[in-house]
């Protein structure tokens, strides 16, 4: 596992980014509904994720993982608390400003790839720049495609690629704007084991060699083992963390969390 991690990266400088953290959540709460029907998805989450780090987020079903990602990425507004991206409080930004911020400062990698079939591979990679009103940097796109093992594939369509290759395109697309953070939501969920490991290796490489910050929501202990640390959520609260995670230790922690959060009659179903 040690070979997957690097403690140094020289891909970026922080002269214009004084905050050492890519993402901070300060007392973040998210409640859906009111009264007896209220669902408390997040219950006062406090955390700070350093730049150039790879963090996995795990938890039992209903633990708040998806809500955490949506609030941290500016896709949903917390009911209370602050979300700080690269030292900037984004909690009170208008929807227009949030949209611009997501286009220019946040990268996304989803389970379903979310590539546009009518565009070429290169055009898909360049799409965030076009949406942000930035002149498309084709040289940068070609460089990133080379880094993810797709050199020479820029003119192909997504339908001509395998699932693993499409996820590689999604990673290159996430990197094109040099974002503050890349949020990956179950990025290997639709891939076979071998391809999944290749994609996870690319995310690890993005951190170690390119200076990216990756936050990945996953249910897979093996996927989580590629991260620097794993954060565990349960019932909308942080329930511990694991540094330099190994798959067995992650799996054991998940079994314990699932058992502790299962109500009467649910333990058998959860198992």
C-alpha positions as CSV (number, residue, x, y, z in Angstrom):
1,X,0.0,0.0,0.0
2,X,2.9,2.4,0.7
3,X,3.7,2.5,-3.0
4,X,0.4,4.1,-3.8
5,X,1.1,7.1,-1.7
6,X,3.4,10.0,-2.0
7,X,3.9,12.7,0.7
8,X,5.3,15.3,-1.7
9,X,4.0,17.1,-4.8
10,X,5.4,20.0,-6.7
11,X,2.6,20.3,-9.3
12,X,1.2,23.5,-7.8
13,X,2.2,26.4,-5.7
14,X,0.0,28.1,-3.1
15,X,1.1,31.7,-3.5
16,X,-2.4,32.7,-4.3
17,X,-4.1,30.2,-2.1
18,X,-3.2,30.9,1.6
19,X,-5.6,28.3,3.1
20,X,-3.9,24.9,3.6
21,X,-7.3,23.3,3.2
22,X,-9.2,22.5,0.0
23,X,-12.5,21.9,1.7
24,X,-13.8,22.8,5.2
25,X,-17.2,22.0,6.7
26,X,-17.9,24.0,9.9
27,X,-20.9,22.8,11.9
28,X,-22.7,21.7,8.8
29,X,-26.3,20.5,9.3
30,X,-28.8,19.5,6.6
31,X,-32.4,18.8,7.5
32,X,-35.1,17.8,5.0
33,X,-38.7,18.3,6.0
34,X,-40.1,19.7,9.2
35,X,-41.5,18.5,12.5
36,X,-42.0,14.8,13.1
37,X,-41.3,14.2,9.4
38,X,-37.9,15.9,9.5
39,X,-34.8,13.9,8.3
40,X,-31.5,15.0,9.8
41,X,-29.1,14.0,7.0
42,X,-26.1,15.8,8.5
43,X,-25.9,16.7,12.2
44,X,-23.1,19.3,12.7
45,X,-20.2,18.0,10.7
46,X,-16.8,19.6,11.3
47,X,-13.8,18.7,9.2
48,X,-11.0,20.1,7.1
49,X,-9.5,18.3,4.1
50,X,-5.9,19.4,3.3
51,X,-4.8,20.2,-0.2
52,X,-3.2,17.5,-2.3
53,X,-4.9,14.8,-0.2
54,X,-7.0,11.8,-1.1
55,X,-10.0,11.3,1.3
56,X,-12.5,8.5,1.1
57,X,-15.9,8.9,2.7
58,X,-17.8,5.8,3.8
59,X,-20.8,4.8,6.0
60,X,-23.8,2.5,6.1
61,X,-26.8,3.2,4.0
62,X,-28.5,6.4,5.1
63,X,-25.4,7.7,6.9
64,X,-25.3,11.0,5.0
65,X,-22.6,10.3,2.5
66,X,-24.5,11.6,-0.5
67,X,-25.7,14.7,1.4
68,X,-22.1,15.3,2.6
69,X,-20.9,15.3,-1.0
70,X,-23.7,17.5,-2.3
71,X,-23.1,20.1,0.4
72,X,-19.3,20.1,0.2
73,X,-19.5,20.5,-3.6
74,X,-22.0,23.3,-3.5
75,X,-24.8,21.2,-5.1
76,X,-27.0,21.5,-2.0
77,X,-27.2,24.2,0.7
78,X,-26.7,23.3,4.3
79,X,-29.5,24.1,6.7
80,X,-26.9,25.5,9.1
81,X,-23.1,25.9,9.2
82,X,-20.5,26.9,6.6
83,X,-18.8,25.3,3.6
84,X,-15.4,26.8,2.8
85,X,-13.7,26.0,-0.5
86,X,-10.1,27.0,-0.9
87,X,-10.5,29.5,1.9
88,X,-13.7,31.0,0.5
89,X,-17.0,30.7,2.2
90,X,-19.4,29.5,-0.4
91,X,-22.4,29.0,1.8
92,X,-24.1,32.3,1.0
93,X,-23.3,32.5,-2.7
94,X,-26.2,33.0,-5.1
95,X,-27.1,30.0,-7.4
96,X,-25.5,31.8,-10.4
97,X,-22.2,32.3,-8.5
98,X,-22.3,28.6,-7.3
99,X,-22.8,27.5,-10.8
100,X,-19.8,29.5,-12.0
101,X,-17.7,28.2,-9.1
102,X,-18.6,24.5,-9.8
103,X,-17.7,25.0,-13.5
104,X,-14.3,26.5,-12.8
105,X,-13.1,25.3,-9.3
106,X,-14.7,21.9,-8.8
107,X,-14.2,18.7,-10.8
108,X,-16.7,15.7,-10.7
109,X,-16.3,12.1,-11.5
110,X,-19.5,10.0,-11.4
111,X,-20.3,6.3,-11.5
112,X,-22.2,6.8,-14.8
113,X,-19.3,8.8,-16.5
114,X,-21.8,11.5,-17.7
115,X,-20.1,12.0,-21.1
116,X,-22.0,13.5,-23.9
117,X,-22.2,10.9,-26.7
118,X,-22.5,13.5,-29.5
119,X,-19.1,15.1,-28.6
120,X,-15.7,13.6,-29.2
121,X,-13.4,12.6,-26.3
122,X,-11.5,15.8,-26.6
123,X,-14.6,17.9,-26.7
124,X,-15.9,16.2,-23.6
125,X,-12.7,17.0,-21.8
126,X,-12.8,20.6,-22.9
127,X,-16.5,21.0,-22.0
128,X,-15.9,22.5,-18.5
129,X,-13.8,25.3,-20.0
130,X,-16.4,26.0,-22.6
131,X,-19.1,26.2,-20.0
132,X,-16.9,28.5,-17.8
133,X,-16.4,30.8,-20.8
134,X,-12.7,30.0,-21.0
135,X,-10.9,29.5,-24.2
136,X,-10.5,25.8,-24.8
137,X,-7.0,24.6,-24.2
138,X,-6.6,21.7,-26.6
139,X,-2.9,21.2,-25.8
140,X,-3.8,20.8,-22.1
141,X,-6.6,18.4,-23.0
142,X,-4.2,16.3,-25.1
143,X,-1.7,16.3,-22.3
144,X,-4.3,15.1,-19.8
145,X,-5.6,12.4,-22.1
146,X,-2.0,11.2,-22.4
147,X,-1.7,11.1,-18.6
148,X,-4.8,8.9,-18.3
149,X,-3.6,6.5,-21.0
150,X,-5.8,7.8,-23.9
151,X,-3.2,9.4,-26.1
152,X,-4.5,9.4,-29.6
153,X,-8.2,8.9,-28.6
154,X,-9.2,12.5,-28.7
155,X,-11.3,12.2,-31.9
156,X,-13.2,9.1,-30.9
157,X,-16.7,9.2,-29.4
158,X,-17.5,7.9,-26.0
159,X,-19.5,5.0,-27.5
160,X,-16.3,3.7,-29.1
161,X,-14.6,3.3,-25.7
162,X,-14.9,0.8,-22.9
163,X,-16.3,1.7,-19.6
164,X,-12.9,2.1,-18.1
165,X,-11.7,4.3,-20.9
166,X,-14.8,6.5,-20.5
167,X,-14.1,6.9,-16.8
168,X,-10.5,7.9,-17.8
169,X,-12.1,10.6,-20.0
170,X,-14.2,11.8,-17.0
171,X,-11.0,12.1,-14.9
172,X,-9.3,14.1,-17.6
173,X,-12.4,16.3,-17.8
174,X,-12.4,16.8,-14.0
175,X,-8.8,18.0,-14.1
176,X,-9.0,20.4,-17.1
177,X,-9.8,23.5,-15.0
178,X,-7.2,22.8,-12.3
179,X,-10.0,22.6,-9.7
180,X,-9.7,23.2,-6.0
181,X,-11.1,19.7,-5.4
182,X,-12.3,16.7,-7.4
183,X,-15.4,15.0,-6.0
184,X,-15.8,11.3,-7.0
185,X,-19.1,9.6,-6.3
186,X,-18.7,5.8,-6.5
187,X,-16.3,6.2,-9.5
188,X,-15.7,2.4,-9.8
189,X,-19.2,1.2,-9.2
190,X,-19.8,0.3,-12.8
191,X,-16.4,-1.2,-13.5
192,X,-14.9,-4.6,-13.2
193,X,-12.3,-5.2,-10.6
194,X,-9.2,-4.8,-12.8
195,X,-10.5,-1.7,-14.5
196,X,-11.6,-0.3,-11.2
197,X,-8.0,-0.6,-9.9
198,X,-6.7,1.2,-12.9
199,X,-9.1,4.1,-12.4
200,X,-8.3,4.3,-8.7
201,X,-4.6,4.4,-9.6
202,X,-5.3,7.3,-11.8
203,X,-7.0,9.2,-9.0
204,X,-4.1,8.4,-6.8
205,X,-1.7,9.7,-9.5
206,X,-3.8,12.9,-9.8
207,X,-3.0,13.6,-6.2
208,X,0.6,12.5,-6.1
209,X,1.8,13.8,-9.4
210,X,-0.6,16.6,-10.4
211,X,-1.3,18.1,-7.0
212,X,-5.0,17.5,-7.1
213,X,-7.3,17.0,-4.1
214,X,-9.7,14.1,-4.3
215,X,-12.7,13.4,-2.1
216,X,-14.3,10.1,-3.0
217,X,-17.6,8.6,-1.7
218,X,-17.5,4.8,-1.9
219,X,-18.8,1.6,-0.4
220,X,-15.8,-0.5,-1.4
221,X,-13.0,-1.1,1.2
222,X,-10.5,-1.8,-1.6
223,X,-11.3,1.5,-3.3
224,X,-11.0,3.3,0.1
225,X,-7.6,1.8,0.6
226,X,-6.2,4.0,-2.2
227,X,-6.9,7.1,-0.1
228,X,-4.7,8.8,2.5
229,X,-7.5,8.4,5.1
230,X,-11.1,7.2,5.3
231,X,-13.8,9.3,7.1
232,X,-16.7,7.3,8.4
233,X,-20.2,8.7,8.7
234,X,-23.1,7.3,10.7
235,X,-26.5,8.9,11.3
236,X,-25.3,12.1,9.8
237,X,-22.3,12.5,12.1
238,X,-18.6,11.7,11.8
239,X,-18.0,8.4,13.4
240,X,-14.2,8.1,13.2
241,X,-11.4,8.0,10.6
242,X,-8.7,5.6,9.5
243,X,-5.3,6.8,8.2
244,X,-3.3,4.8,5.7
245,X,-6.2,2.4,5.4
246,X,-6.0,-1.3,4.5
247,X,-9.0,-3.0,3.0
248,X,-9.4,-5.5,5.9
249,X,-9.3,-2.7,8.5
250,X,-11.8,-0.6,6.5
251,X,-14.2,-3.6,6.1
252,X,-14.0,-4.4,9.8
253,X,-14.9,-0.8,10.7
254,X,-17.8,-0.8,8.3
255,X,-19.2,-4.0,9.8
256,X,-19.0,-2.5,13.3
257,X,-20.7,0.7,12.1
258,X,-23.5,-1.1,10.3
259,X,-24.2,-3.2,13.4
260,X,-24.2,-0.2,15.7
261,X,-26.6,1.8,13.5
262,X,-29.0,-1.1,12.7
263,X,-32.3,-0.8,14.7
264,X,-34.2,-3.7,16.1
265,X,-35.0,-6.2,13.3
266,X,-32.6,-4.5,10.9
267,X,-29.4,-6.2,11.8
268,X,-30.1,-9.3,9.8
269,X,-31.1,-7.3,6.7
270,X,-28.0,-5.1,7.0
271,X,-25.8,-8.2,7.2
